[in-house]
Amino acid sequence: MRVLVTGGAGFIGANLCKALADRPEIERLTVLDDLSGGDLVNLGGVRADFVLGSILDRPLLAELVADATTVIHLAARPSVPRSLADPVTSHTVNATGTLNVLEACRATAPHVIIASSSSVYGDVIEPCKHEELPTRPLSPYGASKLAAESYALAYAAGFGLPVLAFRFFNVFGPLQQADHAYAAVVPAFTSAALLGQPVPIHGDGKQCRDFTYVQSVTDVVTDAVLRRVTSPKPVNLAFGAKVSLLDLVDALAAVLDRPVRTSFLPARRGDIRESRSSPRLLLDLFPDAAAVPLDEGLRRTVAWFEMTMGSGARRRAEPDAGA
């Protein structure tokens, strides 16, 4: 197998490339990334060819896809708040960029796996979000990811392209950065807690998420690559956990073995009240798939943050450190 990963230097992409590089079935692994959100450091020690470039560069895409038997399309402009600040760029990268990838794939018909998002559901009132629900995005980000998955499934129906579209739910873990204004909740909470700062909670903290440790995602995607799994429907890639932000603070405090302070901020536009997956279709396609428990995922994430922030991070966070 010759695998091309767009966005492979990013958080999920680099974790996935590490998993794929260890598989003997993978003859060649190529990463395409413009490094707007990723970092070459993430790919340190990974057996992969790196190409600096954009999914908006159609000739480059055509050249790289022509040599691939599998294309994993992860490149995107993430973040709901970022899309509200700049909706046009989110559309250009997430929707038009995906269309460019699919057009390149149409010529040689590789197996295509693309990343969509739970944001496509919006605030549909249902205990668990399942793939038969209507989609009502609340942000340009959600709309752009819905456009991306819709194009992929339309290319499968219209051109016979073998496609699998995953809807990711709040993926977290090592390599996910906290040093920017649009950081996801787990790295933002972890970084603040390790620095002894209050974790920022927008709203009342009772909003619920289906936090999914990154290895749970990479295990499923790797299996999909090796078995060339396809689906005429999008597939949720999460396991049905219901964790409020307040629950997350408590879990983080348990991992750190000390209280974690909180700071409540105004609710943000575009935020979804409850995002929890129904994993039925996922488990139909991947019966051996299993979630890494939240506490274990947080332990691994905290360990990575402590390593990258320096061994003194936990000591600096102690209330009486330096006293």
Helices and strands as residue ranges (DSSP letters): E 2-6, H 11-21, E 28-33, G 40-43, E 49-52, H 58-65, E 70-73, H 80-85, H 87-91, I 92-96, H 97-106, E 111-117, G 118-121, H 140-159, E 163-168, E 171-172, H 185-194, E 199-202, E 208-209, E 212-213, H 214-227, E 235-237, E 243-244, H 245-256, E 262-265, E 274-275, H 280-285, H 294-309, H 313-317
